[in-house]
Amino acid sequence: MSKIYKIHKWLSIVSVIFFLMFCITGLILMFRTELNAWAQGGTNHTSSSMAMGQEETPIFDYADEGALLVKAKYPSKDILNISPAMGASHLLRYRIIESSATVAPPARMGMGGDYALYNPETKALITTHHETPAHPWVRSVLHTLHQLHTRLDLGKTGIYIVTILSFLCALSIISGIFLYGPFRKSFAKSAVLSNHMKLSSLHREFAMVATVWGFILCITGVWIGGFFIANDSYNADVLHTAKQELSSDQSEILQPSEAISRIMKAYPDRQLISIDYPSKFNDHHYAFYLGAENDDDPAMFLGQPVYANLHADSAKDMYSTKTIPWYFTGMTTMINLHIHNHNTMVLKILWAIWDIVLIIGIITGIMMTIIKKFVKSRAMESRAPVEIQHVWRKPILYSILVLLGFIVPLWSNPITNSIAAICLSIPLIGFLISLIRENNY
């Protein structure tokens, strides 16, 4: 058992500060959509009525009319990309750039760069990237927090580091599980309790209830890092092949509806996520990003890139792509467990509470380590023995409920979201009652 304690100690020392940073940044980023809406001085655009309207009429059916308005309002700019707006899928986002520009800003699909948003309901452009928000500092802060959370603000190298740190955090949690049972049994038989023992008890109470929560976040973080590393390699491979297969030709720029019609005929069992226009920045090829036909959130996966040269004469059309690696399906499920299973405000609040519980567990662990290292134990206080039976009963029950709280919302609807909220609430209530009893004993 002493070897496990040493392993747990060193893993915690290496990973705990980063784990705490991931938890704090994740807590804030959980409400990114709401914070962005507040920063713009309004509310977010994800109303249920608008979402229903988009289901009835696919958003890309409005691509032509939006493109006409963008070109009319910005005659000196070219359209680089069309995609649904992130966090507001009933809006179309047009990434634009000055026609005279020689370098495109770092961007991918609909993300990054200057843009205009088109609302099919109002038939108007509603905002641009350069409009001054009510709270301009929010965008910058959220961007910095996102960079820290996903890559420690170190670019692609940071993704590798975050993936390794997430794995070490997961190992730290697993080693802590092996220490929980023996600790609780020895604690129950003890007749005395020092101040250090109280802090240690508090740490294990918080860590016990948040163990599965923290482990799932860590292990899905490992998979997310692995997915983006593998996806970057896959995209680079597809692009390399496309440059070889399409290099002898350049695409004409067609009306968005015509270009969409062509790609849907070529790939009828897919759905469109995003379109890159042919430009001097991509060797004058279209790039279509396609998702699975029945995927409720295909943009999360980033899609299969299909490069194409399209012409007025469709007989001259050329396409280039590569089959999506088989293991991407499992990876995207892990991404959903980490990011896309708390889309209601109730679930976000519950996730925030769980995150705070985990943060407190980490902080008490840090305090316990510091006190044990640098402060001598105080005088022992008398205490009656406490009988604890079925040490693993509550942790196992809480773990099952937390797992259900993670998995059930993957099939997002009012019923599954309510079931998930109940599953996540029960362990919190039980933990609160247990904590009050423990401190009042």
C-alpha angles and dihedrals in degrees: 000000000000089000091054090049091053092048090049091047096052094042089051093049091052098044110024099088092049091044089054090049091050090051095049095045091044090051091058096039089054087075096041095122092052093044092049090050090050091048089056090054095246144067128284119269101235101105117156094237092056092046090054091050090055091051090054093049120027110241094233090063085078095052095104097052092045092049091052091053092047092051091046094051096039106033092163093055134079126218112241102174143008122202141138111279114259110253091009108061093174089069127074118226119209114195107209138185138184111274089229094053116121098191127046118217118248105280141144128204104319095341126102134013131057117322149170126218123219123203111203091198095058094029089226143109104250106186146354134211092253098053109114111247123218090249107026095177092066095071091051094047094048091048091052092047091049091051091049093046096049105030110000086250088285101116120231092341088060091059090060091047093048090049092053093045091050089054092050090049090052091051090049091055092047092051089049090056091060090054096049100075098047091044094053093048094049090044091053093052094047117107095196134050127198126200088253089053090052091054090045089051091049091050093052093046091055094039092048095057093042099042099102091037092055094041093053091049091049098045093044087049088057091051093046091053090047091048095053092046090050093042092053089052091048093049092048089051093050091048092049091052092046092053089055097044098041102031094103093060142046127213125242116229109247132185108283092244092053093048090048091049091054096050092045091053090050093046106025095164095060137072127228120249103170144349127216112201120227109264143149087268095064103033090265096290130131115240116202120188112208131194134192114289097242099034111129092204108024095159090067089068092049090228140241109297114227115187116205144179109210128190140184085254102061091201087075094054116125129193133192129186143125130235115266111256111259094234094061091083093064092043093054091051087058090050089054090053090054102039117008106048101079104057098140124078092240091055091045091054091048090048089051091052091049090048091052090050089053092047091052090049090053094046093049088050090054091048091048092052093048094048093047091049102044110015127068116233114262126231116301119250124218115251135169117245115264121216112220119184130182094022094185099043098091096038091053093047092047091047093054092049092048091050090052089048089056099041106038096063090059083085091052116204134119093271098049091043090053092048090050091050091053092047092052094044099053096063091046092053092046091048092050092051091047091049093051092049092047093053095043095050 
